[in-house]
Amino acid sequence: MKPEELIKNNALTDISVSNGQKVVPLEIALTAINMTRMETPKMAQKVIEERKRQIEVEKFSLEKDAEYYKNGELAQAAAAYAVPFMLRKILLFHAGGVLQMVSSLWPYTWDWKMWKPAKTNSVKERIRELEKAGALILAEMERLQGMSDKYIDIDREKKK
């Protein structure tokens, strides 16, 4: 239930003050405030949505990440997106007769076409890059946690 609904559905909220604001018991107000704080911040939600997109559209998964990206490539790709536009070191190379550019931080084992940086230094595009970086960090954290769980299970089996 949303905080507003919690307050609205309580019978004691019918008491009002002269400026039209509702008066509610302290417990309900504190609960509503705490519930509001527990909601996922908008930018964090955008990172989570990008991770979902990577999984659903790009077909990435925890299993694939664990199998193919064992050397920090996910974190390295995140760093390529996280570095501010003006501070990037760009590598230029010829691929199929076309001059291409890629971040010097981009994992060398990954196809350079996977790197889709902002074309401008606009706030909107910068936020989008940081969403990608955050989602890649989440992927790396999930991969490491999965490895940790796997090794913990192995250790438990050894002790039996």
C-alpha positions as CSV (number, residue, x, y, z in Angstrom):
1,M,0.0,0.0,0.0
2,K,1.3,3.5,-0.9
3,P,1.9,6.0,1.9
4,E,-0.9,8.2,0.6
5,E,-3.3,5.3,0.7
6,L,-2.3,4.4,4.2
7,I,-3.1,7.9,5.4
8,K,-6.3,8.2,3.2
9,N,-7.8,4.9,4.4
10,N,-7.4,5.6,8.1
11,A,-10.7,6.9,9.6
12,L,-8.8,9.5,11.7
13,T,-7.7,11.4,8.7
14,D,-11.0,13.1,8.4
15,I,-9.9,15.6,11.0
16,S,-8.6,18.6,9.1
17,V,-7.1,21.9,9.9
18,S,-8.1,25.3,8.5
19,N,-5.6,25.2,5.6
20,G,-7.0,21.9,4.3
21,Q,-4.1,19.7,5.4
22,K,-4.9,16.4,7.1
23,V,-4.1,15.6,10.7
24,V,-3.0,12.0,11.2
25,P,-1.7,10.1,14.2
26,L,2.1,10.1,14.6
27,E,2.4,6.3,14.1
28,I,0.6,6.5,10.7
29,A,2.7,9.5,9.6
30,L,6.0,7.8,10.6
31,T,4.9,4.6,8.8
32,A,4.1,6.6,5.7
33,I,7.4,8.4,5.8
34,N,9.3,5.1,6.3
35,M,7.4,3.5,3.4
36,T,8.3,6.4,1.1
37,R,12.0,6.0,2.0
38,M,11.9,2.3,1.2
39,E,10.7,3.0,-2.4
40,T,13.5,2.6,-5.0
41,P,14.9,5.9,-6.0
42,K,14.1,6.8,-9.6
43,M,17.7,6.6,-10.9
44,A,18.3,3.2,-9.1
45,Q,15.1,2.0,-10.8
46,K,16.5,3.1,-14.2
47,V,19.7,1.0,-13.6
48,I,17.5,-2.0,-12.7
49,E,15.4,-1.5,-15.8
50,E,18.6,-1.4,-17.9
51,R,19.7,-4.7,-16.4
52,K,16.4,-6.2,-17.2
53,R,16.7,-5.0,-20.8
54,Q,20.2,-6.5,-21.0
55,I,18.7,-9.8,-19.9
56,E,15.5,-9.8,-22.0
57,V,16.7,-8.0,-25.1
58,E,20.4,-8.6,-25.3
59,K,20.0,-12.2,-23.9
60,F,22.6,-11.9,-21.1
61,S,22.1,-14.0,-18.0
62,L,23.9,-14.8,-14.8
63,E,24.9,-18.2,-16.3
64,K,26.3,-16.6,-19.4
65,D,28.1,-13.9,-17.4
66,A,29.6,-16.5,-15.1
67,E,30.8,-18.6,-18.0
68,Y,32.2,-16.0,-20.4
69,Y,33.2,-13.0,-18.3
70,K,35.6,-14.4,-15.7
71,N,38.3,-11.7,-15.9
72,G,36.4,-8.5,-14.8
73,E,35.1,-7.7,-18.3
74,L,31.7,-6.6,-16.9
75,A,33.3,-4.1,-14.5
76,Q,35.7,-3.0,-17.3
77,A,32.8,-2.3,-19.7
78,A,31.0,-0.4,-16.8
79,A,34.1,1.7,-16.4
80,A,34.1,2.5,-20.1
81,Y,30.6,4.0,-19.8
82,A,31.3,5.6,-16.4
83,V,34.3,7.7,-17.5
84,P,33.0,11.2,-18.3
85,F,32.8,12.1,-22.0
86,M,35.6,14.6,-22.0
87,L,38.1,12.3,-20.1
88,R,37.8,9.2,-22.3
89,K,40.8,7.9,-24.1
90,I,39.7,6.6,-27.4
91,L,41.4,4.1,-29.6
92,L,41.1,4.4,-33.3
93,F,41.5,1.4,-35.6
94,H,40.5,0.1,-39.0
95,A,37.9,-2.6,-39.2
96,G,36.8,-3.7,-42.6
97,G,38.2,-0.6,-44.2
98,V,36.3,1.8,-41.8
99,L,37.9,3.9,-39.1
100,Q,36.4,2.8,-35.8
101,M,36.7,4.2,-32.3
102,V,36.4,2.4,-29.0
103,S,37.1,3.3,-25.4
104,S,40.6,2.2,-24.2
105,L,38.8,0.7,-21.2
106,W,36.5,-1.5,-23.3
107,P,37.3,-5.2,-22.8
108,Y,39.6,-6.2,-25.6
109,T,37.9,-9.6,-25.9
110,W,34.5,-8.0,-26.6
111,D,33.3,-6.9,-30.0
112,W,33.8,-3.1,-30.3
113,K,30.3,-2.8,-31.8
114,M,28.9,-3.6,-28.4
115,W,30.1,-0.2,-27.1
116,K,27.5,2.4,-27.8
117,P,28.7,5.6,-26.2
118,A,26.8,8.9,-26.1
119,K,27.3,11.0,-29.2
120,T,27.0,14.3,-27.3
121,N,27.7,15.5,-23.8
122,S,24.1,16.1,-23.0
123,V,22.7,15.3,-19.5
124,K,20.2,12.9,-21.0
125,E,22.8,10.9,-22.8
126,R,25.2,11.0,-19.8
127,I,22.5,9.6,-17.6
128,R,21.8,6.8,-20.1
129,E,25.5,5.9,-20.1
130,L,25.5,5.8,-16.3
131,E,22.4,3.5,-16.4
132,K,24.4,1.1,-18.6
133,A,27.5,1.4,-16.3
134,G,25.3,0.7,-13.3
135,A,23.6,-2.3,-14.9
136,L,27.0,-3.8,-15.8
137,I,28.2,-3.3,-12.2
138,L,25.0,-5.1,-11.1
139,A,25.9,-7.9,-13.5
140,E,29.4,-8.2,-12.2
141,M,28.1,-8.2,-8.6
142,E,25.6,-10.9,-9.4
143,R,28.4,-12.9,-11.1
144,L,30.7,-12.6,-8.1
145,Q,27.9,-13.5,-5.7
146,G,27.1,-16.5,-7.8
147,M,30.7,-17.6,-7.6
148,S,30.8,-16.9,-3.9
149,D,27.7,-19.0,-3.3
150,K,29.2,-21.8,-5.5
151,Y,32.4,-21.8,-3.6
152,I,30.6,-21.7,-0.2
153,D,28.6,-24.7,-1.2
154,I,31.8,-26.5,-2.3
155,D,33.4,-25.7,1.1
156,R,30.3,-27.0,2.9
157,E,30.5,-30.2,1.0
158,K,34.1,-30.7,1.8
159,K,33.4,-30.3,5.6
160,K,30.7,-33.0,5.6
